[in-house]
Amino acid sequence: MHLQESSIQAQSNLAPQNAKHDFVARTMSSFDLLVLVNEARMQHGESEVRRADFTARCKDELDGEYYETFVLKNSRGPASEGLMLTKDQCLLVSMRESKAVRRNVVQKLNELSQPRELTRLELIQLAYEAEQARVLLTVEVQAQATKIEHLENLFKEGMTATQFCKGLNGVNVMQIGHYLEGRNWLFNESKSGTRWRVGSYARDKYMTEHQHEVTPHGKDPFISFTPVLLRKGAVRLYELYLAGQLPMKKNWDGLHTHDKAVRGAA
């Protein structure tokens, strides 16, 4: 049983051009196989086979087998249907040819299925691409290491979000509390002023609370809560900072903390 043409119709314009290149690893299009067949036929004085007839021949020979079809659009005429064939299927279809043609086609198929030695230019290109990838990876690793180093220098256990953000160049720390309230990290438990508490969303994930007893003169003692960052919360804030999502000062110079450090060391 084979797939319907609609299953790979979107790839139809690519299949014939890439088929020979991919034949060692995967498949060949019936169009490319027809080229081999007709070349052999002409060498031995036989007439060429039309594309539509060859497609019908392939379908008949491979009846009951799995294969994929594609449609190649043609601006000058009707679209052409083709098949993607494995090497064994190509050999099976070529068995319908005369002995001389079949021998020629089988030889070509065997040559195409052998790994090809790369040219000097291709080897140079591969080496260049590998070096480019290595350099890019090195740069990314170094950048990540720089960010981690600065995060380690910025974050200290027991810090509030405001204290942490004071170390982030350009952040408007006066708005951090309300910003975190908007992200459900904090909520204000006071109706007359501002008394931040850690919200359930961020509790023990991004933030926790330090508490201590306050004993005002002449008044009853009460418990005061101070929201503080956990390490995971500091990492998340730093990610939001680099993504440009924290409230920033209007006169921010556009540089992040680690950018300024790298420029200063240069």
C-alpha positions in Angstrom: 0.0 0.0 0.0 1.4 3.4 -0.9 0.8 6.9 0.5 -1.5 9.3 -1.4 0.2 12.1 -3.4 -1.2 14.8 -1.0 0.9 13.5 1.8 4.1 14.9 0.3 2.8 17.3 -2.3 4.3 20.3 -0.5 7.7 18.8 -1.1 7.2 17.9 -4.7 9.4 20.6 -6.2 12.4 19.3 -4.1 12.1 15.6 -4.6 13.6 15.1 -8.1 16.6 17.5 -7.5 17.6 16.0 -4.2 16.9 12.3 -5.0 20.3 11.4 -6.5 22.2 13.1 -3.7 20.1 11.2 -1.0 20.0 7.9 -2.8 22.8 6.4 -0.7 20.9 7.0 2.5 17.3 6.9 1.4 15.5 7.0 -1.9 15.6 8.0 -5.6 12.7 9.6 -7.6 11.2 7.7 -10.5 12.1 10.7 -12.6 15.8 10.2 -11.9 15.5 6.5 -12.5 13.8 7.2 -15.9 16.8 9.4 -16.8 19.1 6.4 -16.2 16.8 4.1 -18.2 16.4 6.4 -21.2 20.2 7.1 -21.3 20.8 3.3 -21.4 18.1 2.8 -24.0 19.5 5.4 -26.3 23.0 3.9 -26.0 21.5 0.6 -27.2 19.3 2.0 -30.0 16.0 1.7 -28.1 13.3 4.4 -28.0 12.9 6.5 -24.9 10.0 5.9 -22.4 7.6 8.7 -21.7 7.4 9.9 -18.1 3.7 9.1 -17.7 4.2 5.6 -19.1 7.2 5.0 -16.8 5.2 6.1 -13.7 2.4 3.7 -14.7 5.0 1.0 -15.1 6.5 1.6 -11.7 3.1 1.5 -10.0 2.2 -1.7 -11.8 5.6 -3.4 -10.8 5.3 -2.2 -7.2 1.7 -3.0 -6.7 1.2 -3.9 -3.0 4.5 -2.4 -1.9 4.9 0.8 0.2 6.1 3.9 -1.6 5.5 7.6 -1.6 4.3 9.7 -4.5 4.7 13.4 -5.3 3.5 15.8 -7.9 5.8 18.1 -9.9 4.0 21.1 -11.2 4.8 22.3 -14.7 4.0 25.8 -15.9 4.2 24.7 -19.5 1.9 21.7 -19.2 0.0 19.3 -16.9 1.6 18.3 -13.6 3.6 15.0 -13.5 3.3 12.4 -10.8 6.4 10.6 -9.6 7.4 8.0 -7.0 10.1 7.9 -4.4 11.8 4.5 -4.7 14.3 2.5 -2.7 17.3 1.0 -4.4 15.6 -2.5 -4.3 12.5 -1.0 -5.9 14.6 0.7 -8.6 16.3 -2.6 -9.4 12.9 -4.3 -9.5 11.5 -1.8 -12.0 14.6 -2.0 -14.2 14.1 -5.7 -14.5 11.5 -5.0 -17.2 14.2 -3.6 -19.5 16.2 -5.6 -22.0 19.3 -7.3 -20.8 21.7 -4.7 -22.1 19.7 -1.8 -20.8 19.2 -3.5 -17.4 22.9 -4.2 -17.0 23.7 -0.6 -17.7 21.0 0.7 -15.2 22.1 -1.7 -12.5 25.7 -0.6 -12.8 24.6 3.1 -12.5 22.5 2.3 -9.5 25.4 0.5 -7.8 27.7 3.4 -8.5 25.2 5.9 -7.0 24.7 3.8 -3.9 28.5 3.9 -3.1 29.7 6.6 -0.8 31.4 9.3 -2.8 34.7 10.8 -1.9 34.5 14.5 -1.2 36.3 16.9 -3.3 39.0 19.2 -1.9 36.6 22.1 -2.1 33.9 20.2 -0.2 36.4 19.2 2.5 37.4 22.8 2.9 33.8 23.9 3.1 33.1 21.2 5.8 36.1 22.3 7.8 35.1 25.9 7.5 31.5 25.1 8.7 32.8 23.0 11.6 35.2 25.8 12.7 32.3 28.4 12.5 30.2 26.1 14.6 33.0 25.7 17.1 33.6 29.4 17.3 29.9 30.1 17.8 29.6 27.5 20.5 32.7 28.9 22.2 31.2 32.4 22.2 27.9 31.2 23.5 29.6 29.2 26.3 31.8 32.2 27.2 28.7 34.5 27.2 26.8 32.1 29.4 29.7 31.8 31.8 30.0 35.6 32.0 26.3 35.8 32.8 26.6 33.1 35.5 29.6 34.8 37.0 27.8 38.1 37.3 24.7 36.5 38.7 26.9 34.8 41.3 28.4 38.2 42.2 25.0 39.9 42.3 23.0 37.5 44.3 23.5 37.0 48.1 21.3 34.9 50.3 18.6 37.0 52.1 18.4 39.7 49.4 15.2 41.4 48.6 14.1 41.7 45.0 14.8 45.4 45.2 18.3 44.9 46.6 19.1 42.4 43.8 17.8 44.7 41.1 20.0 47.6 42.3 22.9 45.6 40.8 21.2 45.4 37.4 22.2 48.4 35.3 19.2 50.5 34.2 16.5 48.8 36.3 14.0 51.2 37.9 14.0 49.6 41.4 11.2 51.9 42.6 8.8 49.9 40.4 10.0 46.4 41.1 7.5 45.8 43.9 4.5 46.6 41.8 6.0 44.8 38.8 6.3 41.6 40.9 2.8 42.2 42.2 1.7 42.1 38.6 3.4 38.8 38.1 1.8 37.4 41.2 5.1 37.1 43.1 3.9 39.6 45.7 0.7 41.0 47.1 0.0 44.0 49.4 -1.7 43.0 52.6 -2.1 46.6 53.8 -5.1 48.7 52.8 -3.6 52.0 53.9 0.1 51.6 52.8 2.4 49.1 51.3 3.2 45.9 53.1 4.5 43.2 50.7 3.9 39.5 51.2 5.0 36.6 49.0 2.2 35.3 46.8 1.3 31.6 46.6 2.6 31.5 43.0 6.2 32.4 44.0 6.3 31.1 47.5 9.1 28.6 48.0 9.8 28.7 44.3 11.1 32.2 43.6 10.7 33.8 47.0 10.4 33.2 50.7 9.7 35.3 53.8 11.9 36.3 56.7 10.0 37.3 59.7 10.8 39.0 62.9 8.9 40.4 65.9 8.5 44.2 66.2 7.8 45.7 69.6 6.8 49.3 69.3 7.0 51.4 72.4 3.6 51.4 74.2 2.0 49.1 71.6 1.5 45.4 71.2 4.2 43.5 69.4 3.6 42.2 65.9 5.3 40.0 63.3 6.9 41.8 60.3 7.4 39.9 57.1 10.2 40.6 54.6 9.9 39.0 51.1 13.4 37.7 50.0 14.6 36.1 46.8 15.6 32.5 46.5 18.3 31.7 44.0 15.8 30.4 41.5 14.0 33.7 41.8 17.2 35.7 41.2 17.9 33.6 38.1 14.4 34.2 36.8 14.7 38.0 37.4 18.0 38.0 35.6 16.4 36.2 32.7 13.6 38.8 32.6 16.2 41.6 32.8 18.1 40.2 29.8 14.8 39.8 27.9 14.0 43.5 28.5 10.9 42.8 30.6 11.8 44.5 33.8 10.8 48.2 34.4 13.8 50.3 33.2 14.8 53.9 33.8 14.1 56.3 31.0 17.8 57.3 30.9 19.0 53.7 30.7 22.1 53.5 28.4 20.9 50.2 26.8 23.7 48.1 28.4 23.2 45.3 30.7 25.3 44.7 33.8 27.5 42.1 32.2 27.8 44.3 29.1 29.2 47.1 31.1 31.6 44.8 33.0 33.0 43.4 29.7 33.4 46.8 28.2 35.1 48.1 31.3 37.6 45.3 31.2 38.3 45.7 27.5 
